[in-house]
């Protein structure tokens, strides 16, 4: 139903039609085909119905005969009635509800991209510092690479000097901030960002997502604006999952073949992608997106890559007083910082793929000190989020230094990086968030080290009363 359609009273209809078969609204399924006053079908379902009828062996006369036997008025001549549950129809009206239309997004005018509108590397890093703790080298590398990329986009190759793309390969342990860095970067530059997962990608013709699906996600993030999408950023997470499979006798449809297929994307090519859909279909309109000026950032944890690095570093060990010990690097948490292209190639990434990701860098493993800083320093630190939640109940929330250190210590033991922080805080904040709204006299809550370690309770300060421990709350 179009936005201009009005109801029986002459008012603009706030509801949109839903496909009778797949139940998708018009905003998702695209333009619906109206075959009855209150019956609409999307183009995808209509095509599937035609395909089913053509493959069923029924002749048009057979279908017309079934329609006459159904005794449904005004349904004669509908070849797709065989796909519809006739018991759900009463006088030709489907018993399905309409969906309320979403408010249209306000499109703001964007100025053409100019070199003066792109922040200098030191300014990009300064903004990243507000949200990301540590990772100084990674932030510096990303700031320079992004700045050079957009200078390349706006450069004129009239003098014969063509700047190559500075796609990035980011390696780091889980929870160290890879995805968060990219999200913050895209927000800072105000460019469309698509985050996709390499684990679902397969070779064309097999079950899974085609390689072009990463570009269709970027087009959707740019509100189907092709020109804006062609200046966006695509972050492909879990890139280590498409490494060459070792010791396998089966066809590797999600490993090396996917790397081969991604070469044209990374280098720059014109890709046909569906508009408003995740997969190609005869009924879905297609458009062409040039990936030449799209910045690709690939990231992954690369498990066991440290063993390859350790083997390389220890290969020079020999017999004698000056020889390195074989276990010299066993306790090095930041061994990934010494990664080379050769190490990643041995992991299973093909040379052609790595050649199109010239910027290779690794992120540090998070220490207890960094985890403690992550709790309080970023603009949207998790402790600030809980302080905002309790401030809505007019209650102040504070964390003792010992409590922050205890949280960081617990998170370090879980070995999942900064993701562990929220899980730990959610656990001991549950009782507090449940009990606080019960008593309007509570004015302040202080989280203690004993409460985090489950050996005591938090300090509760009533309004106008000094602090005192509240026994009823234990982790």
Number of C-alpha atoms within 10 A of each C-alpha: 18 13 11 9 13 13 10 7 7 8 10 13 17 16 18 18 26 25 25 21 16 12 17 17 22 21 15 12 20 19 17 24 15 14 12 13 8 14 20 22 24 25 19 17 19 19 15 13 18 14 12 15 19 12 9 9 9 11 11 12 9 10 19 17 12 13 20 13 9 14 11 14 11 12 17 16 12 12 16 18 18 14 15 13 11 13 8 12 14 11 11 16 12 18 12 16 12 14 15 12 15 10 7 6 7 6 7 6 6 8 7 8 13 11 15 8 10 17 16 16 19 13 12 21 21 15 16 24 17 13 17 24 20 20 20 14 14 19 23 16 16 25 22 16 19 24 18 17 21 20 16 18 20 12 13 12 10 7 6 7 9 11 14 15 25 24 26 23 21 23 28 21 22 18 17 24 22 23 19 13 17 21 16 16 22 16 11 14 15 12 16 22 24 23 19 20 16 24 17 15 24 23 20 16 9 11 11 14 19 19 19 20 19 22 27 25 25 28 27 20 18 20 16 17 14 17 12 19 28 22 23 25 25 24 25 20 20 18 24 22 21 22 22 22 18 9 6 8 7 7 10 17 19 22 23 21 17 21 24 14 17 15 16 16 21 22 19 16 15 13 17 16 23 25 20 19 18 18 14 16 13 10 14 18 13 16 15 13 22 18 21 18 22 26 25 23 23 25 24 21 22 20 14 10 19 21 16 17 22 22 14 14 15 17 11 10 13 12 8 7 6 8 11 16 11 15 10 11 18 11 8 12 14 16 18 25 17 13 19 13 16 14 20 21 16 15 20 17 23 16 14 12 19 20 14 21 20 15 17 19 21 24 22 20 22 27 16 19 13 16 24 23 18 24 22 16 18 17 13 14 16 17 21 17 12 17 17 15 15 20 14 9 13 15 21 18 19 16 17 12 13 14 20 23 19 20 23 26 17 16 25 19 11 12 15 15 21 22 15 19 23 14 11 15 16 12 11 20 17 13 14 17 14 9 12 18 14 9 9 12 15 20 21 19 24 19 22 22 21 16 20 25 16 13 11 17 22 24 20 22 20 17 13 9 11 9 15 12 14 14 11 10 19 19 17
